[in-house]
């Protein structure tokens, strides 16, 4: 989503609308979907933690300077090389921050 405008336009409304629903509002629906037991708990923890990771990853990819892409393309780098050598290393700090926030939100959803 951070690299492709088409993916951003396609997925951003869905992610933003799902993100606005409080985690406690999902409890009855997850019980219907997964029954009683560990299924609803695991889903709610994962559901509360996925949005910080997505948003921080998108922000991390969007904050990469266009000069890096242009330099890689001018040296003959393909899409996979750009992804593995530029996008992942440059956005990794933001991805890890999103993971740290997601762990905190997952723990709060357990409580």
BELSUL-V221858 format. One record per helix or strand of 2 or more residues. SS is the DSSP state (A for helix, B for strand). FROM is the first residue (numbers start at 1). LEN is the number of residues. Records with the same first field share a line. If there is no record, write none. Layout:
BEGIN
SS = FROM-LEN ; FROM-LEN
END
This chain:
BEGIN
A = 5-15 ; 23-12 ; 38-25 ; 66-9 ; 79-32
END
